[in-house]
């Protein structure tokens, strides 16, 4: 059991680290392309500088994401050999296509980085769009594999192995669409608010380049706010899908111990598996039935209908779900405030109170992403392939897995430190190489 926990912890840390760079890789190329588009339309140099600065950030995060993604691919084979033996032939297709998208993204990013004043404006702008499309495609293709783990299809299980394999049906499984849309929007929310927060932090320190940071703040917040307002729609579709396909996950998310009609939606609370009760929670009558099935009187399956050994960890799922929804709602509210201010009082965007709010929101989107990923992965337990193969039966028999876990912790700590220092130097270099604006503080 100790090795199983170590293997699961290592995958959780690796996925939790890599997903941040996945989100950035799906979103920041669109920001840099949008900045160049604004430059081509307006001719204002600030947007060119912004596009160049953001593209360098894309390159840094692309490199680190490539490293963490490579580690993950090795971990799948080394830590979960039984899973790969059964699943490799089924979900190999999206991984191979993801590799193709990765190489296209790398080539297009090189053209964007080194093509300034060497390529025509249209070709250069098009290369940025290709980077954005390839980044999103890479993320969606990997999510297709994860969707298959939640809703396995494209094969028939016979005598302990998969037969009659259909890789296309496996890739376009029932969970693929809802997971992909939800994750892509989450990437735009988290990265948009994070980029805006970085520019807000620089503005609070009265930098030499206020125009640059104000432009970056406005563009990143516009993208993040729009995505944050779309996310509840995607979340509703995802919840309905989970209710149909993974009732145990929904029951754990809502800490619903008893199957019931007109089920209430739970806000907060401390689930107690021993007594099958929730302490200090707030219930909204009929809301869960309505959100899950569109009918306020619909029956929602509780954990009482799930065999005890097939329960997901209730507290982990419930707390993670509450964090995800709470932060998502907060960012959607902040997005509404930004849109109202941008429309009616644009000068307030440079006020210190607004900049402080934007700075405080910097990590929130990524915290919500981590919480949502926790719900997705932990809520599937004890299955690694839902309803087919248990996680404990897929782990490697190799002992001593605490050692590679310790090494991974050290590696990711170093990578995080490198990423922070490189990005800080990049921001300082960008500000220093441009002439100071009149009245700006050094």
C-alpha positions in Angstrom: 0.0 0.0 0.0 2.9 2.4 0.7 4.3 1.9 -2.8 0.8 2.4 -4.3 0.5 5.7 -2.4 3.9 6.7 -3.5 3.1 6.0 -7.2 -0.2 7.8 -7.0 1.5 10.8 -5.2 4.2 11.0 -7.8 1.7 11.0 -10.7 -0.4 13.6 -8.8 2.6 15.9 -8.3 3.8 15.4 -11.9 0.3 16.1 -13.3 -0.3 19.0 -11.0 3.0 20.6 -12.1 2.6 19.9 -15.8 -1.0 21.1 -16.0 0.0 24.6 -15.1 2.4 24.7 -18.1 -0.3 23.0 -20.2 -2.7 25.9 -19.4 -0.1 28.5 -20.2 0.8 26.7 -23.4 -2.8 26.7 -24.6 -3.4 30.4 -23.7 -0.4 32.6 -24.0 0.2 32.0 -27.7 -3.2 33.5 -28.3 -2.3 36.5 -26.2 0.9 37.1 -28.1 -0.9 36.7 -31.4 -3.7 39.1 -30.2 -1.0 41.7 -29.2 0.5 41.5 -32.7 -2.9 41.8 -34.3 -3.4 45.0 -32.3 0.0 46.2 -33.4 -0.8 45.5 -37.1 -4.1 47.3 -36.9 -3.1 50.3 -34.8 0.7 50.7 -35.5 1.2 51.4 -31.8 4.7 50.1 -30.8 3.5 49.1 -27.3 1.6 46.2 -28.7 4.7 45.0 -30.7 6.7 45.1 -27.5 4.0 43.3 -25.6 3.8 40.5 -28.3 7.6 40.1 -28.2 7.7 40.0 -24.4 4.9 37.4 -24.3 6.4 35.3 -27.0 9.6 35.0 -24.9 7.5 33.9 -22.0 5.8 31.3 -24.2 9.2 29.9 -25.2 10.3 29.6 -21.5 7.1 27.8 -20.5 7.1 25.7 -23.6 10.6 24.4 -22.7 9.7 23.6 -19.1 6.4 22.0 -20.2 8.3 19.8 -22.6 10.5 18.6 -19.8 7.6 17.8 -17.4 5.6 16.2 -20.2 8.5 13.9 -21.0 8.7 12.9 -17.4 5.0 12.1 -17.4 5.3 9.9 -20.4 8.1 7.8 -18.7 6.1 7.6 -15.5 3.1 6.1 -17.2 5.2 3.2 -18.4 7.4 2.8 -15.3 4.8 3.3 -12.6 1.7 1.8 -14.3 3.0 -1.0 -16.6 -0.3 -3.0 -16.4 -2.3 0.0 -17.4 0.0 0.7 -20.4 -0.1 -3.0 -21.5 -3.9 -2.8 -21.8 -4.4 0.8 -22.7 -1.4 1.5 -25.0 -2.9 0.1 -28.1 -6.3 1.8 -27.4 -5.2 5.4 -26.6 -1.9 5.5 -28.4 -3.6 7.4 -31.3 -4.3 10.7 -29.4 -0.8 10.6 -27.9 0.8 10.2 -31.3 -1.2 13.1 -32.7 -0.3 15.1 -29.7 3.4 14.6 -30.6 2.7 15.9 -34.1 0.9 19.0 -32.7 3.9 19.5 -30.4 6.4 19.5 -33.2 4.2 21.9 -35.3 3.9 24.2 -32.3 7.7 24.2 -31.8 8.4 25.0 -35.5 5.8 27.8 -35.5 7.1 29.2 -32.3 10.6 29.4 -33.8 9.2 31.3 -36.8 7.4 33.7 -34.5 10.4 34.3 -32.2 12.9 34.9 -35.0 10.7 36.0 -37.8 10.3 39.6 -36.8 11.2 41.8 -39.7 12.3 38.7 -41.6 8.8 37.4 -42.6 6.0 39.3 -44.0 3.5 40.7 -41.4 0.8 38.3 -42.5 3.1 35.2 -42.4 4.5 36.2 -39.1 1.0 36.7 -37.6 -0.1 33.4 -39.1 2.8 31.6 -37.3 1.5 32.9 -34.0 -2.0 31.6 -34.8 -0.5 28.2 -35.6 1.3 28.2 -32.2 -2.1 28.9 -30.5 -4.0 26.2 -32.5 -1.3 23.6 -32.0 -1.1 24.4 -28.2 -4.9 23.9 -27.8 -4.8 20.8 -30.0 -2.0 19.2 -27.8 -4.1 19.8 -24.7 -7.3 18.5 -26.2 -5.6 15.3 -27.5 -4.2 14.5 -24.1 -7.6 15.2 -22.5 -9.1 12.7 -24.9 -6.9 10.0 -23.3 -8.0 11.1 -19.9 -11.6 11.1 -21.0 -11.2 7.5 -22.1 -10.0 6.6 -18.6 -13.2 8.1 -17.2 -15.5 6.7 -20.0 -13.7 3.8 -21.6 -14.9 2.8 -25.1 -13.6 1.5 -28.4 -12.9 -2.1 -27.2 -14.4 -5.1 -25.6 -13.0 -6.6 -22.4 -12.7 -10.3 -22.6 -10.7 -12.8 -20.4 -8.8 -9.9 -18.7 -7.7 -8.2 -21.9 -9.0 -5.7 -24.5 -10.1 -7.1 -27.9 -11.8 -5.6 -31.0 -10.0 -2.3 -30.4 -11.2 0.8 -32.2 -8.8 3.7 -31.5 -11.1 6.3 -33.1 -14.0 5.3 -30.9 -11.7 5.3 -27.9 -10.4 8.8 -28.7 -13.8 10.3 -29.2 -15.3 8.8 -26.1 -18.3 10.1 -24.2 -16.2 12.3 -21.9 -14.0 13.8 -24.5 -16.1 16.7 -25.5 -17.2 17.9 -22.1 -13.7 17.5 -20.5 -12.0 19.2 -23.5 -14.2 22.3 -23.5 -14.1 22.6 -19.7 -10.3 22.3 -19.6 -9.6 24.7 -22.5 -11.9 27.4 -20.9 -10.2 26.8 -17.5 -6.8 27.3 -19.2 -7.9 30.6 -20.6 -9.4 31.7 -17.2 -6.3 30.7 -15.2 -3.7 32.1 -17.6 -5.6 35.2 -18.4 -6.0 36.2 -14.7 -2.4 35.2 -13.9 -0.9 37.3 -16.7 -3.1 40.2 -15.8 -2.0 39.8 -12.2 1.7 39.9 -13.1 1.1 43.2 -15.0 -0.9 44.6 -12.0 2.0 43.8 -9.7 4.4 45.6 -11.9 2.1 48.6 -12.1 1.8 48.7 -8.3 5.6 49.1 -8.2 5.5 52.1 -10.5 7.7 50.7 -13.3 9.3 52.6 -16.2 6.8 51.1 -18.7 3.3 51.8 -17.4 1.8 51.8 -20.9 3.2 48.4 -21.6 1.8 46.9 -18.4 -1.6 48.7 -18.7 -2.0 47.3 -22.3 -1.1 43.8 -21.0 -3.4 44.1 -18.1 -6.4 45.1 -20.2 -5.8 42.4 -22.9 -5.2 39.5 -20.4 -8.1 40.5 -18.2 -10.4 40.7 -21.2 -9.5 37.2 -22.3 -9.7 35.8 -18.7 -13.0 37.6 -18.0 -14.7 36.3 -21.1 -13.6 32.8 -20.3 -14.7 33.1 -16.7 -18.2 34.0 -17.8 -18.3 31.0 -20.2 -17.0 28.5 -17.6 -20.3 28.1 -15.6 -22.0 27.0 -18.8 -19.3 24.4 -19.4 -19.3 23.4 -15.8 -23.0 22.7 -15.9 -22.6 20.4 -19.0 -19.7 18.6 -17.2 -21.8 18.0 -14.1 -24.6 16.6 -16.1 -22.2 14.3 -17.9 -20.7 13.1 -14.5 -24.2 12.5 -13.2 -25.0 10.1 -16.1 -21.7 8.4 -16.5 -20.0 8.4 -13.0 -22.7 8.7 -10.3 -20.2 7.7 -7.6 -18.0 10.7 -8.5 -21.0 13.1 -8.3 -22.1 11.6 -5.0 -18.6 12.2 -3.5 -18.4 15.7 -5.0 -21.6 16.6 -3.3 -21.1 14.4 -0.2 -24.5 12.8 -1.0 -24.7 9.7 1.2 -28.4 8.9 0.6 -30.1 8.5 -2.8 -33.0 10.9 -2.9 -35.3 12.9 -5.1 -35.3 16.7 -5.0 -31.7 16.4 -3.8 -30.3 19.6 -2.4 -27.1 21.3 -3.5 -24.5 21.3 -0.7 -22.4 24.4 0.0 -19.4 23.8 2.3 -19.7 21.2 5.0 -17.5 18.5 6.5 -18.4 15.0 5.3 -18.2 12.1 7.8 -18.0 8.7 6.1 -18.4 6.9 9.5 -21.8 8.4 10.2 -22.9 9.2 6.6 -23.6 12.8 7.6 -22.3 16.3 6.7 -21.6 18.8 9.4 -22.0 22.6 9.0 -23.1 22.5 5.4 -25.7 24.8 3.7 -28.3 23.0 1.6 -30.1 24.6 -1.4 -33.3 22.5 -1.8 -33.9 20.9 -5.2 -30.8 22.5 -6.7 -28.7 19.3 -7.2 -31.5 17.4 -8.9 -32.1 20.4 -11.2 -28.4 20.9 -12.0 -27.7 17.3 -12.6 -30.8 16.3 -14.6 -32.7 19.5 -15.4 -35.5 18.4 -13.2 -35.8 19.7 -9.6 -37.6 16.4 -8.6 -35.1 14.0 -10.3 -33.5 11.2 -8.3 -29.8 11.6 -7.7 -27.8 8.5 -6.8 -26.1 8.6 -3.4 -23.2 6.7 -2.0 -25.6 4.2 -0.4 -26.1 2.6 -3.8 -22.3 2.3 -4.4 -20.4 -0.7 -2.9 -18.2 0.6 0.0 -15.0 -0.5 -1.6 -15.8 1.6 -4.7 -16.3 4.9 -3.0 -14.0 7.7 -4.0 -12.3 9.6 -1.2 -15.3 11.7 -0.2 -13.7 14.5 1.7 -11.0 15.1 -1.0 -13.5 15.2 -3.8 -16.0 17.4 -1.9 -13.4 19.9 -0.7 -11.7 20.1 -4.1 -15.1 20.6 -5.8 -16.0 23.4 -3.4 -12.7 25.2 -4.0 -13.1 24.9 -7.8 -16.7 26.2 -7.9 -16.0 28.9 -5.3 -12.9 30.3 -7.1 -14.7 30.0 -10.5 -17.6 32.0 -9.2 -15.3 34.7 -7.7 -13.4 35.1 -10.9 -16.6 35.3 -12.9 -17.7 38.1 -10.6 -14.4 39.9 -11.0 -14.7 39.5 -14.7 -18.1 41.2 -14.6 -16.6 44.1 -12.5 -13.7 44.4 -15.1 -16.2 44.6 -18.0 -18.3 47.2 -16.3 -15.2 49.3 -15.4 -13.7 48.9 -18.9 -17.0 50.2 -20.3 -18.0 53.0 -17.9 -14.8 54.0 -16.0 -11.7 52.9 -17.9 -9.5 55.2 -15.8 -10.2 53.0 -12.7 -8.2 50.2 -14.3 -5.0 52.0 -13.2 -6.3 52.7 -9.7 -4.4 51.0 -6.8 -7.5 49.3 -5.4 -8.2 47.6 -8.7 -4.6 46.7 -9.3 -4.5 45.1 -5.9 -7.5 43.0 -6.6 -6.0 41.9 -9.9 -2.8 41.0 -8.2 -4.5 39.0 -5.5 -6.3 37.0 -8.3 -3.0 36.0 -9.9 -2.9 32.4 -8.5 -6.6 31.8 -8.1 -7.3 30.4 -11.6 -4.5 27.8 -11.2 -5.7 26.8 -7.8 -9.1 26.2 -9.3 -7.5 24.1 -12.1 -5.6 22.0 -9.6 -8.8 21.5 -7.6 -10.8 20.5 -10.7 -8.1 18.1 -11.8 -8.2 16.6 -8.3 -12.0 16.0 -8.7 -11.5 14.4 -12.0 -8.7 12.0 -11.0 -9.5 11.3 -7.3 -13.2 11.0 -8.1 -12.5 8.1 -10.5 -10.9 6.1 -7.8 -10.5 3.2 -7.1 -10.4 2.8 -10.9 -7.5 3.7 -13.2 -9.8 2.6 -16.2 -13.3 3.3 -14.9 -15.2 0.1 -14.3 -12.4 -2.1 -15.9 -9.1 -1.9 -14.1 -8.4 -0.9 -10.5 -5.5 1.4 -9.7 -4.0 -1.0 -7.2 -3.9 -3.7 -9.9 -2.0 -1.5 -12.4 0.9 -0.3 -10.2 4.4 -1.6 -10.8 5.6 -4.4 -8.5 8.9 -2.6 -8.1 9.6 -1.7 -4.5 11.0 1.4 -3.0 8.9 3.9 -4.9 9.4 6.6 -2.2 12.9 7.2 -3.7 11.8 8.3 -7.2 9.0 10.3 -5.5 11.6 12.2 -3.5 13.7 12.8 -6.7 10.7 14.2 -8.5 9.9 16.6 -5.7 13.5 17.9 -5.9 13.4 18.2 -9.7 10.1 20.1 -9.8 11.2 22.4 -7.0 14.3 23.2 -9.1 12.2 23.7 -12.3 9.8 26.0 -10.4 12.7 28.1 -9.1 14.3 28.3 -12.6 11.0 29.3 -14.2 10.5 32.1 -11.6 14.0 33.5 -11.9 14.0 33.4 -15.7 10.6 35.1 -16.0 11.6 37.8 -13.5 14.8 38.5 -15.4 12.8 38.6 -18.7 10.3 41.1 -17.2 13.1 43.3 -15.9 15.0 43.1 -19.2 11.9 44.1 -21.1 11.3 47.1 -18.9 15.0 48.2 -18.9 15.7 48.1 -22.6 12.9 50.5 -23.4 13.1 54.2 -22.8 11.4 55.4 -19.7 8.1 57.1 -20.1 7.7 60.7 -18.9 6.9 60.8 -15.2 7.6 57.1 -14.7 9.6 55.9 -11.7 12.7 53.8 -12.2 
